[in-house]
Amino acid sequence: MDARDLVPLPCAGEGRPRVNEGRERGATSPDSALPSPDPLRGPPSPAEGGGTDSAHRTIHLRPGADLDGFRATLRRLVADGVPPDRVTWSAGDAPGLFGTSASDEPDAPPVALPKPVAGLIPMVVPHRDPERYALLHTLVWRVLRGERHLPEVASDPLVHRLNGMRKAIGRDLHKMHAFLRFRRIETDTGERFVAWFEPDNHILEAAAPFFVDRFRAMDWTILTPDGSAHWDRTALTFGPPGDKAQLPEGDGFEAGWRDYYESTFNPARTNLKAMRAEMPKKYWHNMPETAAIPGLVRAAATRTTQMIERAPQMTIKRDPAKAVAAMSDQAPKTLEALNAIIKRSEPLVPGATQAVLGEGRIGSTIAFVGEQPGDQEDRQGRPFVGPAGQLLSRAMAEAGLDRAASYLTNAVKHFKFEERGKRRIHQKPTAGEVSHYRWWLDRELDFVAPKLVVALGATAVLALTGKQIPITRARGPFRFERLDDRFQGFITVHPSYLLRLPDEAKEEAYATFVDDLRRVAELGRALAA
């Protein structure tokens, strides 16, 4: 084994590493130059002058996932040559007459461990299995005594059991990231968001940094039966267990979650077994959208039959060139006059409730152009108020963009959809339909006069450039030559794209989207200077 494959076990006081980072790298120690036992042979034997401590030890760690305490104790046990069968581990109980707590252990030099072992420790410590510390001690003891490839032996009972714990923690983290729902409350200090979650293991401290990254601009609290996490936009702190009674009854966001779930539920692909596996019923009481599941499942067979029997809807054929010519003749002089024309115009396809106008102030530095209104936008008459709009607002806040100071609009002004039972399913506008609405968008941007125009998704890019351009190729700053370079341009994905991704891909894609918006904010500040 190459020395580069060995990772020092961190010393106490170096901070608590995130559990989900442990698999990628081990923490380093400023004391790594201190002498440590041979990483392949373990502590020196008595014949070599090292000795082995034969006294039995009882170690008391704090309740939950005491990663720092375990690491400090493990270093001391390795330094003293204490084998696993001479140690009793206890978590949560007060030290007895003959026991010691981790804080009582004297400092010991760091221990160099293979990366797979160093990465496994923080992924097992949060498990509820009371034997987790003893099993990890046994693993380290065997590895340092010569079984350097032990972590690769999946059939070994010890390795098999520890890998099972690691996978359980990974699943638990995924469920918390995906199924936790915040509710808004008003406090003496302002707005705060509170959530209740019941994880299977002690993962709160490991999961909390994820929510800091995603909701950095919000004050929030996560309550669990084992502890609580609090973020005040500056510091992350942990406190005593919470009480579900502290959670508010509900808020306006819950209707959005339900509407989004209903709009994406496909009755023809209903699979109860898969649904229960991906979204276990134990989490349903904290997720407002699950209230719609029983009704959607009961109606699935009938709605599927209706979908099969219903004849395809024929779109109304329009001549975009004639429509543009007719609108141009009206020559509006103000944004209000332009909006009046849009409101009087019939949608290109039937069914839309109303034209959804842009929102924001004239002279905004940044204008965002999306595809078309969705179901909620069509009902409320405002852009970006549905699930995708809420995601955009959240990402803008994280990126330091003020939605109220920006201008938001769409390339297409009416909601194009297909009716499926009681639902209205979004349909992507055709190139001809985008061309029909382009005159409105061009005049709208002339009146608003932003310095930077952000195209959200392929339809917005088509409207602004007149060309089909892959987002992956053009993402980032871009010149809109069709508009005579009147504005600086920027291309990124539409937030609805993020909502359609599988859960395992959403985190990385959302982080990239927020990074794009941070670049937009920087460009906006530079252009406004």
C-alpha positions as CSV (number, residue, x, y, z in Angstrom):
1,M,0.0,0.0,0.0
2,D,1.4,3.4,-1.0
3,A,1.8,6.0,1.7
4,R,-0.5,8.3,-0.3
5,D,-3.4,5.9,0.5
6,L,-3.1,6.5,4.2
7,V,-5.2,9.2,5.9
8,P,-4.5,10.6,9.4
9,L,-7.4,10.2,11.8
10,P,-8.2,13.9,12.8
11,C,-7.4,15.1,16.3
12,A,-10.0,16.6,18.6
13,G,-10.7,20.3,18.2
14,E,-10.3,20.3,14.4
15,G,-14.0,20.6,13.8
16,R,-16.7,18.1,13.0
17,P,-16.4,16.9,9.3
18,R,-19.6,16.4,7.4
19,V,-20.5,12.8,7.2
20,N,-21.3,12.8,3.5
21,E,-17.8,14.2,2.8
22,G,-16.0,11.4,4.7
23,R,-16.2,9.0,1.7
24,E,-14.3,11.3,-0.5
25,R,-11.5,12.4,1.7
26,G,-10.1,12.1,5.2
27,A,-9.6,15.1,7.4
28,T,-5.9,16.1,7.8
29,S,-4.2,17.0,11.1
30,P,-1.7,19.7,11.8
31,D,0.0,17.3,14.1
32,S,0.5,14.7,11.3
33,A,4.3,15.0,11.9
34,L,4.0,13.4,15.3
35,P,5.1,9.8,15.5
36,S,2.3,7.2,15.1
37,P,2.1,3.4,15.1
38,D,3.0,1.5,11.9
39,P,-0.2,1.7,9.9
40,L,0.2,-1.9,8.7
41,R,1.3,-3.6,11.9
42,G,-0.4,-1.6,14.6
43,P,1.2,-0.7,17.9
44,P,4.6,-2.1,18.8
45,S,4.5,-5.4,20.7
46,P,5.8,-5.8,24.3
47,A,9.0,-7.4,22.9
48,E,9.6,-4.2,20.9
49,G,9.2,-2.0,24.0
50,G,5.7,-0.9,23.2
51,G,3.6,-2.9,25.6
52,T,-0.1,-3.7,25.5
53,D,-2.6,-2.3,27.9
54,S,-4.4,-5.3,29.4
55,A,-6.8,-3.3,31.7
56,H,-10.5,-3.3,30.6
57,R,-11.8,0.1,29.7
58,T,-15.4,1.4,29.5
59,I,-15.8,4.4,27.2
60,H,-18.7,6.8,27.4
61,L,-19.6,8.9,24.3
62,R,-22.3,11.5,24.1
63,P,-25.7,10.4,22.7
64,G,-26.2,10.3,19.0
65,A,-23.3,10.5,16.5
66,D,-20.2,11.4,18.6
67,L,-17.7,11.4,15.8
68,D,-15.1,13.7,17.5
69,G,-15.3,11.7,20.7
70,F,-14.9,8.4,19.0
71,R,-11.9,9.6,16.9
72,A,-10.2,10.9,20.0
73,T,-10.8,7.7,22.0
74,L,-9.7,5.5,19.1
75,R,-6.4,7.3,18.8
76,R,-5.7,6.8,22.5
77,L,-6.7,3.1,22.3
78,V,-4.4,2.5,19.4
79,A,-1.6,4.4,21.0
80,D,-2.0,2.2,24.2
81,G,-2.4,-1.0,22.2
82,V,-5.8,-1.8,23.7
83,P,-7.5,-4.6,21.8
84,P,-11.3,-4.5,21.0
85,D,-12.1,-7.3,23.5
86,R,-10.8,-5.1,26.3
87,V,-13.2,-2.2,25.6
88,T,-16.8,-1.6,26.4
89,W,-18.5,1.2,24.5
90,S,-21.4,3.2,25.8
91,A,-23.3,6.0,24.2
92,G,-25.6,8.3,26.2
93,D,-25.0,7.0,29.7
94,A,-23.1,9.0,32.3
95,P,-19.6,7.6,33.2
96,G,-19.8,5.3,36.1
97,L,-17.3,4.8,38.9
98,F,-14.9,2.8,36.7
99,G,-15.7,4.4,33.3
100,T,-14.3,7.3,31.4
101,S,-15.8,9.8,29.0
102,A,-14.2,10.6,25.7
103,S,-13.3,14.1,27.0
104,D,-11.3,12.5,29.8
105,E,-9.0,10.7,27.4
106,P,-5.6,12.4,27.1
107,D,-4.5,13.5,23.6
108,A,-2.9,10.9,21.5
109,P,-0.9,11.1,18.2
110,P,-2.8,10.7,15.0
111,V,-3.3,7.3,13.4
112,A,-2.7,6.8,9.7
113,L,-5.5,4.7,8.2
114,P,-6.2,3.5,4.6
115,K,-8.7,5.9,2.9
116,P,-11.5,3.3,2.7
117,V,-11.4,2.9,6.5
118,A,-11.1,6.6,7.2
119,G,-14.0,7.2,4.9
120,L,-16.1,4.5,6.5
121,I,-15.9,5.8,10.1
122,P,-18.0,9.0,9.6
123,M,-20.6,7.0,7.6
124,V,-21.1,4.4,10.4
125,V,-20.9,6.6,13.5
126,P,-24.4,8.1,12.9
127,H,-26.0,4.6,12.8
128,R,-28.3,3.6,15.7
129,D,-26.7,0.2,16.1
130,P,-25.3,0.2,19.7
131,E,-22.3,-2.0,18.5
132,R,-21.2,0.5,15.9
133,Y,-18.2,1.8,17.9
134,A,-17.0,-1.6,18.8
135,L,-17.3,-2.8,15.3
136,L,-15.3,0.1,14.0
137,H,-12.6,-0.4,16.7
138,T,-12.4,-4.0,15.6
139,L,-12.0,-3.0,11.9
140,V,-9.2,-0.5,12.7
141,W,-7.5,-3.0,15.0
142,R,-7.4,-5.7,12.3
143,V,-6.3,-3.3,9.6
144,L,-3.4,-2.0,11.7
145,R,-2.4,-5.6,12.6
146,G,-1.8,-6.5,9.0
147,E,-5.1,-7.0,7.2
148,R,-4.6,-3.9,5.1
149,H,-7.0,-5.1,2.4
150,L,-9.8,-6.0,4.8
151,P,-12.2,-3.3,3.6
152,E,-12.1,-4.8,0.1
153,V,-13.3,-8.2,1.4
154,A,-17.0,-7.8,1.1
155,S,-17.7,-11.4,2.2
156,D,-16.0,-10.8,5.6
157,P,-18.9,-10.7,8.2
158,L,-17.5,-7.5,9.9
159,V,-17.0,-5.7,6.6
160,H,-20.4,-6.8,5.4
161,R,-22.1,-5.5,8.5
162,L,-20.3,-2.2,8.4
163,N,-21.1,-1.7,4.7
164,G,-24.8,-2.4,5.5
165,M,-24.7,0.5,8.1
166,R,-22.9,2.8,5.6
167,K,-25.6,2.1,3.0
168,A,-28.4,2.7,5.6
169,I,-26.9,6.1,6.5
170,G,-26.7,7.0,2.8
171,R,-30.4,6.1,2.3
172,D,-31.4,8.0,5.4
173,L,-29.6,11.1,4.2
174,H,-31.2,10.9,0.8
175,K,-34.7,10.6,2.4
176,M,-34.1,13.6,4.6
177,H,-32.8,15.7,1.7
178,A,-35.8,14.7,-0.5
179,F,-38.7,14.5,1.9
180,L,-38.1,17.3,4.5
181,R,-40.7,20.1,4.1
182,F,-40.4,23.6,5.7
183,R,-43.3,25.6,6.9
184,R,-43.3,29.4,7.3
185,I,-43.9,31.1,10.6
186,E,-43.7,34.7,11.9
187,T,-41.5,35.3,14.9
188,D,-40.5,38.4,16.9
189,T,-37.4,38.7,14.8
190,G,-39.2,38.1,11.4
191,E,-39.8,35.2,9.1
192,R,-38.6,31.7,9.9
193,F,-39.1,28.3,8.3
194,V,-39.5,25.2,10.5
195,A,-39.5,21.5,9.6
196,W,-40.1,18.3,11.4
197,F,-38.4,15.0,10.4
198,E,-37.9,11.6,12.0
199,P,-34.8,10.0,10.6
200,D,-34.0,6.3,11.2
201,N,-30.5,7.2,12.5
202,H,-28.6,10.0,14.1
203,I,-28.0,12.0,10.8
204,L,-29.1,15.5,11.8
205,E,-25.6,16.9,12.1
206,A,-24.5,15.2,8.9
207,A,-27.6,16.3,6.9
208,A,-27.8,19.9,8.1
209,P,-25.0,21.4,5.9
210,F,-27.0,20.3,2.8
211,F,-29.8,22.6,3.9
212,V,-27.4,25.4,4.7
213,D,-26.1,25.2,1.1
214,R,-29.7,25.2,-0.3
215,F,-31.4,27.7,2.0
216,R,-28.5,30.0,2.9
217,A,-30.7,33.1,2.6
218,M,-33.4,31.8,5.0
219,D,-33.7,31.5,8.7
220,W,-34.7,27.9,9.5
221,T,-35.0,25.3,12.1
222,I,-35.1,21.5,11.7
223,L,-36.7,19.6,14.6
224,T,-36.2,15.8,15.2
225,P,-36.8,13.5,18.1
226,D,-33.0,13.4,18.8
227,G,-32.0,17.0,18.4
228,S,-32.5,20.2,16.5
229,A,-30.6,22.3,13.9
230,H,-30.8,26.1,13.6
231,W,-29.5,28.4,10.9
232,D,-29.6,32.2,11.2
233,R,-27.9,33.0,7.8
234,T,-24.6,33.2,9.7
235,A,-24.1,30.2,11.9
236,L,-25.3,26.6,12.1
237,T,-26.0,25.5,15.7
238,F,-27.5,22.3,17.2
239,G,-29.8,22.0,20.2
240,P,-32.0,19.6,22.2
241,P,-34.7,17.4,20.7
242,G,-37.8,19.1,19.2
243,D,-41.5,18.6,19.6
244,K,-43.7,18.2,16.6
245,A,-46.2,20.4,18.3
246,Q,-43.9,23.3,17.6
247,L,-44.6,22.9,13.9
248,P,-47.2,25.3,12.5
249,E,-50.4,23.8,11.0
250,G,-49.6,24.7,7.4
251,D,-48.8,27.6,5.0
252,G,-49.3,28.8,1.5
253,F,-46.4,26.7,0.2
254,E,-48.3,23.4,0.8
255,A,-50.9,24.1,-1.9
256,G,-48.0,24.6,-4.4
257,W,-46.5,21.2,-3.4
258,R,-49.9,19.5,-4.0
259,D,-50.5,21.2,-7.3
260,Y,-47.1,20.3,-8.5
261,Y,-47.5,16.6,-7.5
262,E,-50.9,16.4,-9.1
263,S,-49.7,18.0,-12.3
264,T,-46.8,15.6,-12.7
265,F,-48.6,12.4,-11.7
266,N,-49.0,10.0,-14.6
267,P,-52.0,7.6,-14.1
268,A,-50.8,5.3,-16.9
269,R,-47.5,4.6,-15.0
270,T,-49.0,4.1,-11.5
271,N,-46.9,1.5,-9.6
272,L,-47.8,1.3,-5.9
273,K,-44.8,-1.0,-5.1
274,A,-42.3,1.4,-6.6
275,M,-44.0,4.4,-5.0
276,R,-43.8,2.9,-1.5
277,A,-40.2,1.9,-2.1
278,E,-39.1,5.4,-3.2
279,M,-41.4,7.3,-0.8
280,P,-42.1,5.2,2.3
281,K,-45.4,5.9,3.9
282,K,-43.8,6.8,7.2
283,Y,-42.8,10.2,5.7
284,W,-46.2,11.0,4.3
285,H,-47.5,12.9,7.3
286,N,-44.8,15.5,6.8
287,M,-45.3,16.0,3.1
288,P,-48.4,18.0,2.0
289,E,-48.5,16.6,-1.5
290,T,-49.1,13.1,-0.3
291,A,-52.7,14.0,0.7
292,A,-53.5,13.8,-3.0
293,I,-52.1,10.3,-3.6
294,P,-55.1,8.1,-2.5
295,G,-57.4,10.0,-4.8
296,L,-54.9,10.0,-7.7
297,V,-54.4,6.2,-7.3
298,R,-58.2,5.5,-7.1
299,A,-58.8,7.5,-10.3
300,A,-55.7,6.2,-12.2
301,A,-57.5,3.3,-14.1
302,T,-60.4,5.5,-15.2
303,R,-58.2,8.4,-16.2
304,T,-55.9,6.1,-18.2
305,T,-58.9,4.7,-20.1
306,Q,-60.0,8.3,-20.9
307,M,-56.6,9.2,-22.1
308,I,-56.6,6.2,-24.5
309,E,-60.2,6.9,-25.8
310,R,-59.9,10.6,-26.2
311,A,-59.1,11.8,-29.7
312,P,-56.0,14.0,-30.1
313,Q,-56.8,17.7,-29.9
314,M,-56.2,19.6,-33.1
315,T,-54.5,22.9,-32.7
316,I,-55.8,26.0,-34.4
317,K,-53.6,26.9,-37.4
318,R,-52.5,30.5,-37.4
319,D,-50.3,32.5,-39.7
320,P,-47.6,34.1,-37.5
321,A,-46.5,36.5,-40.2
322,K,-49.9,38.0,-40.6
323,A,-50.4,38.2,-36.9
324,V,-47.1,40.0,-36.5
325,A,-47.9,42.4,-39.3
326,A,-51.3,43.2,-37.7
327,M,-49.7,43.9,-34.3
328,S,-46.9,46.0,-35.8
329,D,-49.5,48.3,-37.4
330,Q,-50.7,49.2,-33.9
331,A,-47.3,50.6,-32.9
332,P,-47.7,50.8,-29.1
333,K,-45.7,53.7,-27.5
334,T,-45.5,52.4,-23.9
335,L,-45.3,49.1,-22.1
336,E,-48.9,49.6,-20.9
337,A,-50.1,50.0,-24.4
338,L,-48.3,46.9,-25.5
339,N,-49.7,44.9,-22.6
340,A,-53.2,46.0,-23.6
341,I,-52.7,44.6,-27.0
342,I,-51.4,41.3,-25.6
343,K,-54.5,41.0,-23.2
344,R,-56.9,41.6,-26.1
345,S,-55.2,38.9,-28.3
346,E,-56.6,35.4,-28.5
347,P,-54.1,32.6,-27.5
348,L,-52.6,30.7,-30.4
349,V,-54.2,27.5,-29.0
350,P,-57.5,27.4,-27.2
351,G,-58.0,27.1,-23.5
352,A,-55.7,29.5,-21.8
353,T,-57.5,31.6,-19.1
354,Q,-55.6,34.8,-19.8
355,A,-52.4,36.3,-21.2
356,V,-49.7,36.4,-18.6
357,L,-47.8,39.6,-18.7
358,G,-44.2,40.3,-17.6
359,E,-43.7,41.5,-14.0
360,G,-41.1,44.0,-12.7
361,R,-40.2,47.6,-13.2
362,I,-39.0,49.4,-16.3
363,G,-35.3,50.0,-16.2
364,S,-34.5,46.8,-14.3
365,T,-30.8,45.9,-14.8
366,I,-31.7,42.2,-15.3
367,A,-34.6,40.6,-17.2
368,F,-35.4,36.9,-17.1
369,V,-37.1,35.3,-20.1
370,G,-38.8,31.9,-19.6
371,E,-40.7,29.6,-21.9
372,Q,-44.4,30.1,-21.3
373,P,-46.9,30.4,-18.3
374,G,-47.7,27.2,-16.5
375,D,-51.0,26.1,-14.9
376,Q,-50.6,28.3,-11.8
377,E,-49.4,31.3,-13.8
378,D,-52.4,31.0,-16.1
379,R,-54.8,30.9,-13.1
380,Q,-53.1,33.7,-11.2
381,G,-52.1,35.9,-14.2
382,R,-48.5,36.3,-12.9
383,P,-45.2,34.8,-14.2
384,F,-43.2,32.3,-12.3
385,V,-45.5,31.6,-9.4
386,G,-45.9,27.8,-9.8
387,P,-43.4,25.1,-8.6
388,A,-40.7,26.1,-11.1
389,G,-41.2,29.8,-10.2
390,Q,-40.8,29.0,-6.5
391,L,-37.6,27.1,-7.3
392,L,-36.3,30.1,-9.3
393,S,-37.1,32.5,-6.4
394,R,-35.2,30.3,-4.0
395,A,-32.2,30.0,-6.3
396,M,-32.2,33.8,-6.9
397,A,-32.2,34.4,-3.2
398,E,-29.3,32.0,-2.7
399,A,-27.4,33.7,-5.5
400,G,-27.9,37.2,-4.1
401,L,-30.5,38.3,-6.7
402,D,-33.5,40.4,-5.7
403,R,-36.5,39.1,-7.6
404,A,-38.4,42.3,-6.9
405,A,-35.6,44.3,-8.6
406,S,-35.6,42.1,-11.7
407,Y,-38.0,41.8,-14.6
408,L,-39.6,38.4,-15.3
409,T,-41.4,37.4,-18.5
410,N,-42.0,34.6,-20.9
411,A,-41.3,34.1,-24.6
412,V,-44.9,32.8,-25.1
413,K,-47.6,34.7,-23.3
414,H,-50.4,32.0,-23.1
415,F,-50.5,28.6,-21.5
416,K,-50.4,25.8,-24.0
417,F,-51.6,22.5,-22.5
418,E,-53.4,19.2,-23.0
419,E,-56.3,18.3,-20.8
420,R,-56.0,14.9,-19.0
421,G,-59.0,14.4,-16.8
422,K,-59.0,17.4,-14.4
423,R,-55.4,18.2,-15.1
424,R,-53.9,20.5,-17.6
425,I,-50.6,19.1,-18.8
426,H,-48.0,21.5,-20.2
427,Q,-47.1,21.2,-23.9
428,K,-43.9,22.7,-25.4
429,P,-44.6,25.6,-27.9
430,T,-43.6,24.9,-31.5
431,A,-41.1,27.1,-33.4
432,G,-44.1,28.7,-35.2
433,E,-45.8,29.6,-32.0
434,V,-42.6,31.1,-30.6
435,S,-42.3,33.1,-33.8
436,H,-45.9,34.3,-33.3
437,Y,-45.1,35.8,-29.9
438,R,-41.6,37.1,-30.7
439,W,-42.9,40.6,-31.8
440,W,-44.3,41.0,-28.3
441,L,-41.1,39.9,-26.5
442,D,-38.9,42.2,-28.6
443,R,-41.1,45.3,-28.0
444,E,-41.4,44.4,-24.3
445,L,-37.6,44.3,-23.9
446,D,-37.3,47.6,-25.8
447,F,-39.6,49.2,-23.2
448,V,-38.1,47.6,-20.1
449,A,-34.5,48.3,-21.5
450,P,-32.6,45.9,-19.2
451,K,-28.8,45.8,-19.4
452,L,-28.7,41.9,-19.1
453,V,-31.2,39.4,-20.5
454,V,-31.1,35.9,-19.1
455,A,-32.6,33.1,-21.3
456,L,-34.1,30.3,-19.2
457,G,-34.2,27.2,-21.3
458,A,-34.3,26.3,-25.0
459,T,-37.6,28.1,-25.9
460,A,-36.3,31.4,-24.5
461,V,-33.1,30.9,-26.5
462,L,-35.1,30.3,-29.7
463,A,-37.2,33.4,-29.1
464,L,-34.1,35.6,-28.5
465,T,-31.8,34.2,-31.2
466,G,-34.2,32.8,-33.8
467,K,-32.1,29.6,-33.7
468,Q,-32.3,26.2,-32.1
469,I,-29.1,26.2,-29.9
470,P,-28.3,23.4,-27.3
471,I,-28.2,24.8,-23.8
472,T,-25.2,22.6,-22.9
473,R,-23.2,24.3,-25.7
474,A,-24.2,27.9,-25.1
475,R,-24.6,28.0,-21.3
476,G,-23.1,31.1,-19.8
477,P,-22.6,34.7,-21.3
478,F,-24.0,34.9,-24.8
479,R,-24.5,37.5,-27.6
480,F,-28.0,37.9,-28.9
481,E,-27.0,39.1,-32.4
482,R,-30.7,39.1,-33.6
483,L,-31.4,41.9,-31.2
484,D,-28.4,43.9,-32.5
485,D,-26.5,43.4,-29.3
486,R,-28.8,45.8,-27.5
487,F,-28.4,43.8,-24.3
488,Q,-25.8,41.6,-22.8
489,G,-27.0,38.0,-22.8
490,F,-26.8,34.9,-20.6
491,I,-28.1,31.4,-21.1
492,T,-29.0,28.8,-18.5
493,V,-31.6,26.0,-17.9
494,H,-35.2,26.6,-17.1
495,P,-36.0,25.7,-13.4
496,S,-38.7,23.3,-14.5
497,Y,-35.8,21.2,-16.0
498,L,-34.5,20.7,-12.4
499,L,-37.9,19.6,-11.2
500,R,-38.0,16.8,-13.8
501,L,-34.6,15.3,-12.9
502,P,-34.4,12.1,-10.7
503,D,-33.7,12.8,-7.1
504,E,-30.1,11.6,-7.2
505,A,-29.3,14.2,-10.0
506,K,-31.2,17.2,-8.6
507,E,-28.6,18.3,-6.0
508,E,-25.7,18.8,-8.4
509,A,-27.9,20.3,-11.1
510,Y,-29.4,22.8,-8.7
511,A,-26.0,23.8,-7.4
512,T,-24.9,24.5,-10.9
513,F,-28.0,26.5,-11.6
514,V,-27.3,28.6,-8.5
515,D,-23.7,29.1,-9.7
516,D,-25.1,30.4,-13.0
517,L,-27.3,32.9,-11.2
518,R,-24.3,34.1,-9.1
519,R,-22.5,34.8,-12.3
520,V,-25.6,36.7,-13.5
521,A,-25.6,38.7,-10.3
522,E,-22.0,39.6,-10.8
523,L,-22.6,40.7,-14.4
524,G,-25.6,42.7,-13.4
525,R,-23.6,44.6,-10.7
526,A,-20.8,45.3,-13.2
527,L,-23.3,46.6,-15.9
528,A,-25.1,48.7,-13.3
529,A,-21.9,50.4,-12.1
